């Protein structure tokens, strides 16, 4: 499968499972980007990619932060993807999932127009709502399994009549389908679930958010992972160092060091 082979190759080449989440929050982007550049969002994204590209296997773009900026955000997203230009995996973090014709429009936008390698989806409208993404056999679809937010207990972790948790039913439904271009999303706080499923399925990609600003325990997480196709996402903890910065050079040193630190910890 094209995505899995690319993922394996990049992990070996770059010696890291780190993924950087590109979440351009207007309230957190250093002020000098707005003072010095006509398109501060585009410059910020390019700066982050340029500073971190050699330390990361993938980038996860959170669409909500780009949509906030409207047309400017869409242009920044396109230019960022073009700037990466196959040097890393690109994941569209949209968590879509709708009736098939709507999902088909999403799939055309993210895969065909923008050229993302993977997408995140919510499976709770059923397999037919996800099939338009899965039908792109050269792409990968990351399906929400068990997330780390408090609301996960509202639905995902409820027990079904068969005694399984709802997210387990979701996983089994997709595993038993004919589709092989699937992966799952587990929040870093669910180390026991991660241990179980990565032991059971060695060749299914796992995307793990929740490290950094969300407070996940990286060491505990890494002890729990038992397949080589995992990606650990870090967003705010790398993008937005706490100290104020007055110029790009100071900011670059801080971002690069944080990125290197996380990459080294994960690789070790």
PEQUIQUI-V67553 format. One record per pair of residues at least 24 apart in sequence whose ideal C-beta (glycine too) atoms are under 6 Angstrom apart, sorted by the first residue. I is the first residue (numbers start at 1). J is the second residue. D is the distance in Angstrom with one decimal. If there is no record, write none. Layout:
i = {I/I}
j = {J/J}
d = {D/D}
This chain:
i = {1/1/2/3/10/11/14/15/16/16/16/16/17/17/17/17/18/18/18/18/19/19/19/19/20/20/20/20/21/21/21/22/22/23/23/23/24/28/30/30/41/41/41/42/42/45/45/46/49/51/51/51/52/53/55/55/55/58/58/58/58/59/59/60/60/60/62/63/81/89/90/90/91/92/92/93/95/95/96/97/97/97/97/98/100/100/103/103/104/107/107/111/111/118/123/134/137/140/140/141/142/142/142/143/143/144/145/145/145/145/146/146/146/147/148/148/148/188/188/189/191/191/191/194/195/198/198/198/199/202/205/206/207/208/209/212/213/218/232/234}
j = {180/181/138/140/57/57/57/267/57/263/266/267/230/231/232/266/56/262/263/266/58/60/231/233/52/56/59/238/60/233/235/59/61/62/65/235/65/240/245/251/69/72/76/76/79/76/80/83/83/252/255/256/259/87/259/260/263/88/89/91/231/88/90/91/93/233/93/94/114/117/116/117/118/116/119/120/120/122/121/121/122/125/129/129/128/132/129/132/132/132/133/136/139/142/170/179/181/181/183/182/183/185/207/174/184/185/171/184/185/186/186/190/193/187/187/189/210/216/221/216/220/221/224/224/224/225/226/227/226/227/229/230/231/232/233/237/237/265/266/262}
d = {6.0/5.7/4.2/3.9/4.8/5.4/5.3/5.5/5.7/4.5/6.0/5.1/5.6/5.7/5.5/5.2/4.8/5.7/4.6/5.4/4.2/5.4/4.3/4.4/5.5/4.9/5.5/5.9/4.6/5.1/3.0/5.6/4.8/4.6/5.0/4.8/4.9/4.6/5.3/5.8/5.5/5.9/4.3/4.2/5.4/5.5/4.3/5.6/5.7/5.3/5.1/5.2/4.5/5.8/4.7/5.7/4.4/5.5/3.7/5.9/5.5/5.6/5.7/4.3/4.9/5.4/4.7/4.7/6.0/5.1/5.1/5.0/4.5/4.1/4.5/5.0/5.1/5.0/5.6/4.9/4.0/5.3/4.9/5.8/5.4/5.9/5.5/4.2/4.0/4.4/4.9/5.0/5.3/5.9/5.2/4.5/5.8/5.3/5.6/5.6/4.5/5.2/4.8/6.0/5.5/5.1/5.8/4.3/5.8/5.4/5.4/4.7/5.3/4.6/2.7/4.1/4.3/3.1/5.0/5.8/5.3/5.8/4.0/4.7/4.1/5.3/4.3/4.4/4.6/4.5/4.3/4.4/5.2/5.0/4.4/2.9/5.1/6.0/5.5/5.2}
